Amino acid sequence: MTLLLELDRIACIRGDRLLFEGLSLSLARGEALWLRGPNGAGKSSLIRVAAGLLRAAAGTVTRHERCALIDEAAALDAELPLRRALDVWARIDGIDGPMTQRAMEAMALGALAEVPVSMLSTGQRKRAAMARVIGSAAPIWMLDEPANGMDDAARARLVAAIAAHRANGGAVLLASHFALDIPDLAELDMGARA
């Protein structure tokens, strides 16, 4: 079993509030973990700690591979047409153009390629953010509420993309308020830790 992500005895403090402490987890190739719990339980903070965007108050984070993140911001240039905005990230990630095309197809975005990101609906922006993650070719996906604003068809595409990523040896850390129909999904109840 090849580990892609290890968190050892992590603690997180936001403001003056201890969100969690002593939290350890690992993700190996093909694994997915659902962080569930109410608002304020620390799901998003844990993902940000795991991604290296938020410093842990204690413990260590080891990422053995690159990661890609979805959070509340799509991180796409709002003024650019969608395809060009995704191509910017492809160049940053050192990924070829066909990978961006495949990512757009996976999330049914081909018809929106020339639409400025600022004109996309909430669900379309979430699909675009997911295409950015797919197109990054990062082995570790950190998905914070990736299905918010998505309709049933888009959620089905999200679940299919996660399944394909895992089948290809990727790992997924997922925070969501509601269950997605993802097989063999381990769970961590963040609400029980609060």
Secondary structure by P-SEA (a helix, b strand, c coil): ccccbbbcbbbbbcccccccccccccccccbbbbbcccccccaaaaaaaaaccccccbbbbbbcbbbbbccccccccccccaaaaaaaaaaaacccaaaaaaaaaaaccccccccccccccaaaaaaaaaaaaaaccccbbbbccccccccaaaaaaaaaaaaaaaaabbbbbccccccccccbbbbbcccccc
